[in-house]
Amino acid sequence: RDVNPLKNNKALLSSTKKFTVLIKNFVDFPKFKIRRRNIPDFKDPNYLKRCTYHHINNPLCPIFVLEDIVPGDYDQIAIKGAAIAIIIDWQCNFDFSESKCYPTYEFRRLDENFPISPGLNFRYAHFYGDNERTLYKAYGIKFILMAQGRGGKFNLVPLLLNIGSGLGLLAVATILCDIVVLYIVKKKDLYKSVKFQSVLEDSANVREEQSTIF
């Protein structure tokens, strides 16, 4: 027997949209021996007590309102459930102070709102003996934390290696172009006549005689 406990098509815990959650995330850059966390290094100990994340006004605060994390209508999504990704992206340039290395946040719904089997749910059962059970179908919002990042710093050695490799490729490219143009393409004779200038024997002798006159 399927029983829908929702009255007036309203989620049981609709007030949870005003709940807040604190997300702690740590990242390690072993090449530079730097470790960072997403909580700002402010000297004010009361910062976390009064801040709430906002993508423009307060993008560094790690305290989030659930309604702001869930894209779309929270009340409707809470009825059928959904899978929401919280993407923590670290992009750090260590040529500057490491104190400026903080992540950005992105919220994305992973499941599409398809007309067939929408939302997210799972089943579990309570058994009473061998022949009787109560099967529950639970709907809810699942939050999936995904952390990614990249850190970099200027290094003179790779720069010089790249410049040397580029110059070497330019020299090789010139040789390859000459081979293709002079020996492969259909108009190779035309290119040869333009690239090379033939010197007649008589004119060469005249130039030699002129060069010996003082």
Phi, psi and omega in degrees: 000125182264121181240124177266110184282353185281132178254137181059026178053047182235137181297147182298320183244056182294335181287352180294345181296341178265000178290152177244155180223138177260123180253123175251130181220138180238145179226145183235129174247087187295332180296325181256000180057048181233133174237137181228157172230161187279355177275123184300146180273053178277150180281345181284113182289345181265008184300314183290343181282339186236359183263151174220138185297137169214132189295343179247307187282329183212069186283350182265347183290129182268015178256123188239141171274132184302324180297328179282334180285321185279118177284137180097199183278111183298319183297319179287320180293326180293337180285311183263347180086168180189163174250117184246127178264131172253106186263120178254112188246119177258120174231101191242133175250106185274009167291336175260183182295138179293344178292347178268005181271100177225155183275167168247157185241143177221140181241131186216137175275124184276324180269137178278151181276071181283152178291333179261124179052060180281165173078198183223131178208165174213162183242145172212160188227150169249124185261142176234091185078203184266339189242006184220140178205161172243118183261127180251137174245109187256133176253147178185174179259124179255125179259128181243119179272128180232117181250135178214160181182171179206135177232142183215161179207144182295137178223127185291325185297309177300326178298313179295321178297319179293320178296315179297319178295321179295318178295320178296320179293325177297319178295317179294322180297322178297316180295316180296321179296319178298318180297315181294315184289322186272341187229351186242312185293161184295323182267037183296326179296321178297316180294324178296318181294330179278323184284320183250142178245121181280138180249122180288154184293318181297315180294329177292321179294319180299317180294326180290319178295319180295327181287343181267353180276131180253000000 
